[in-house]
Amino acid sequence: MHKSNSHTKAYAFQGLLGIGTGSIFTGTQVPVQASVTHVDDTGLAVGMLVCFRLIGALIGLAISSTAFNSVFAADIASLFPLPEQLKILEDESQAIGFIAMLRSVLVDKVVLNEVVEVYTSAFRVVWIV
């Protein structure tokens, strides 16, 4: 029962987040469409809005991934030598894809907690940036 309760909370949070994000994205289109002087320019105005939003997302992703990779690489280097199951983490570009496998890795709990702390510090920097 406890597990389904946590799933329910996660799904409810994601639903609320989706509603909020959807409101932000669609809510800006109405003023942009209303601001054009000629009705024929409505498509262009919305296209520019979407273009700027995508460029902003691309820049944000580039900055965030650089920050994550830099912090992760520096912090994981302090844990060398890593156990064989965690050797893939020596390449920081594999860190995100490896998150799903962290639960099934059979390593000492102390080492696993240190690796999780490396992830935590890297994600903390992303949120700060």
C-alpha positions in Angstrom: 0.0 0.0 0.0 2.8 2.4 0.8 4.3 2.0 -2.7 1.0 2.8 -4.4 0.6 5.8 -2.1 4.0 7.2 -3.3 3.1 6.5 -6.9 -0.2 8.4 -6.4 1.7 11.4 -5.0 4.2 11.3 -7.8 1.4 11.2 -10.5 -0.6 13.9 -8.7 2.5 16.2 -8.6 3.2 15.5 -12.3 -0.4 16.3 -13.2 -0.3 19.6 -11.3 3.1 20.4 -12.9 1.7 19.6 -16.4 -1.3 21.8 -15.8 0.9 24.7 -14.6 3.3 24.3 -17.5 0.5 24.0 -20.0 -1.0 27.2 -18.7 2.3 29.1 -19.0 2.9 27.9 -22.6 -0.6 28.5 -23.9 -1.3 31.6 -21.8 1.4 33.6 -23.6 0.1 32.9 -27.0 -3.1 34.9 -26.5 -1.4 38.3 -25.8 1.0 37.7 -28.7 -1.8 37.0 -31.1 -3.7 40.1 -29.8 -0.6 42.3 -30.2 -0.4 42.0 -34.0 -1.8 44.9 -36.1 -2.6 42.8 -39.1 -4.4 39.5 -38.7 -2.2 37.9 -41.4 0.8 38.3 -39.0 -0.7 36.2 -36.2 1.1 33.0 -37.4 4.4 34.8 -37.7 4.0 36.2 -34.1 3.2 32.8 -32.6 6.0 31.2 -34.7 8.5 33.8 -33.2 7.2 33.1 -29.7 7.8 29.3 -30.2 11.2 29.9 -31.8 12.4 32.1 -28.9 11.0 29.6 -26.4 12.9 26.8 -28.1 16.1 28.7 -28.3 15.8 29.6 -24.6 15.3 25.9 -23.8 18.3 24.9 -25.9 20.5 27.5 -24.2 19.2 26.4 -20.8 19.9 22.7 -21.6 23.4 23.5 -22.8 24.3 25.4 -19.7 22.7 22.9 -17.4 24.2 19.9 -19.0 27.7 21.5 -18.9 27.3 22.4 -15.2 26.1 18.8 -14.4 28.9 17.1 -16.4 31.6 19.4 -14.8 30.5 18.9 -11.3 29.8 15.1 -11.8 33.2 14.5 -13.3 35.0 16.4 -10.6 33.1 14.7 -7.8 33.2 11.2 -9.2 37.0 11.4 -9.7 37.3 11.7 -5.9 35.8 8.2 -5.6 38.4 6.4 -7.9 38.9 3.6 -8.1 35.3 2.7 -8.7 34.0 -0.9 -8.4 33.6 -2.7 -11.7 29.8 -2.2 -11.9 30.3 1.5 -11.6 33.2 1.9 -14.0 30.9 3.4 -16.6 30.5 6.5 -14.5 34.1 7.4 -15.2 32.7 8.8 -18.4 30.4 11.6 -17.2 28.3 11.5 -20.4 27.0 8.1 -19.2 25.8 9.4 -15.8 22.2 10.3 -16.7 21.6 7.0 -18.5 22.9 5.1 -15.6 20.5 6.5 -13.0 17.9 3.8 -13.8 20.5 1.1 -13.1 21.6 2.4 -9.7 18.9 0.3 -7.9 20.1 -2.9 -9.4 23.9 -2.4 -8.9 25.4 -4.8 -6.3 28.0 -2.7 -4.6 28.8 -1.8 -1.0 26.1 0.6 0.5 28.8 3.1 1.5 30.0 3.3 -2.1 26.5 3.5 -3.4 25.7 6.4 -1.0 28.8 8.2 -2.1 27.7 7.9 -5.8 24.2 9.1 -4.9 25.8 12.1 -3.2 27.8 12.8 -6.3 24.5 12.9 -8.3 22.9 15.0 -5.7 25.6 17.6 -5.7 25.6 17.7 -9.5 21.8 18.2 -9.6 22.0 20.8 -6.9 24.3 22.9 -9.1 21.9 22.5 -12.0 19.1 23.9 -9.9 21.3 26.8 -8.7 22.3 27.6 -12.3 
